[in-house]
Amino acid sequence: MDDITQLAAVLGQHLLEARAQVSTAESCTGGGIAEAITRIPGSSAWFEAGYVTYSNRQKTQQLHVSPQLFGLVGAVSREVVEAMARGAQTNSAARFSVAVSGVAGPDGGSAEKPVGTVWICWGAAEQLIAERFHFAGDRDAVRRQTVKAALEGLIRLTAGEKPNRG
């Protein structure tokens, strides 16, 4: 069992014990977090929904992200992942959520948001906690590190801890 599958299994145990569900809102990972979660037999007991909203239009349509945010702060921002996480929770009624948006590369980076920049937001009830990461490596490495960090944060959050390093 690889490390991501192990993390998903631990998350599942935490959610079963809490009698809670999680939903995902993903951009740069393209559904990778939801895929990791659903590798686990019985995940239907604790995985509620996964939203893959790659375009800004879908972030708005599916997750109710204000279209004005994209012009103000860009899709790869604290504000957008917070809105994505809240939208996933609201739409699915899951107690927990995670949202990711980033620049996986090899193109799309800028001086302000270079390739490897990823925002992750974890939601629990009314609480939202977001953190910016800078992952190294190629596109696959950035996406894999994002999935891993998202799951690790969910595990900490479902254990009653802070999901981020801050």
Secondary structure, 3 states (H helix, E strand, C coil): CCHHHHHHHHHHHHHHHHCCCEEEEECCCCCHHHHHHHCCCCHHHCEEEEEECCCHHHHHHHHCCCHHHHHHHCCCCHHHHHHHHHHHHHHHCCCEEEEEEECCCCCCCCCCCCCCEEEEEEEECCEEEEEEEECCCCHHHHHHHHHHHHHHHHHHHHCCCCCCCC
